[in-house]
């Protein structure tokens, strides 16, 4: 394998790991928030906003990994 093929493979693996980690974290975050709201419905406002903020930050890390990987893949051509 040459360097370009290895770079493409590394980019694909990086995206796969980032997406796997991001979806796992988002699932755990949503699950914990829903359990908290189910136990105490009055705390919905106190749980909902930090949950949305956390989900946005998790998603931004996945997008950052995508941008970095896409930038590396652009060096192939």
N, C-alpha and C positions, 0 to 999 in steps of 0.2 A: 504494500500500500504506500502511496506517496503522501506527501504532506497535506495536499489539498483534500484528499479523501479522509485523512485522519481529522482534519479540521471540521469537515462536514459531519463526521460521526460524533465528534466531541460536542458540537453544537446541538445535535439531535438528542444526545444523552442528557445534556444540561437542561434542555427544555423539558424532557420527560421527568427528570428529577424535580424540577421547579414546580411543574404542574401537579405531580403527585403530592409533594409536600404542601402546596397551597390548598388543594382540595381537601386533604386530610385535616389541615388546620381549620379551614372554613367549616367543615362538617362538625368538628369538635366544638367550635365556637357557637354555632347555631344550636347544637344539642344542649350545651350547658346553659345558654340563654333561655331556651324554651323550657328546660327543667326548672330554672329559677323563676320564670314567669308562672309556670304551672303551680309551683309551691306557694308563691305569693303574688297573686295577680295585681295587687296594689303597687308593686314595685316595677311594673312594666316600664314606666317612663325612666326609671333609674337604671334599668338593664338595657333597654332598647338602643339608646343613643351610644353608649360605649360599645355595644355589640356592632353597630353599623360602622363606627369608627375603626374598630379592630378588623372587620371584614375588608374595609377599604384599604387599610395598611397591608393586610395579607395579600390582597389582589395587586397592590402596587409593586410588591416584591416579585410576584410572578411576572408582571409586565416588564419590570426591570430586567429580569433574567431573559425574557424573550427579546428585548431590545439588544442586550449584549450579545446574545447568541445570533441574532439576525445580523448584527454588525460584523461579527466574526465570519459569518457565512458569506457576507458581501465581499470579503477578501478572496473568495475562491475564484471568482470570474476574472 
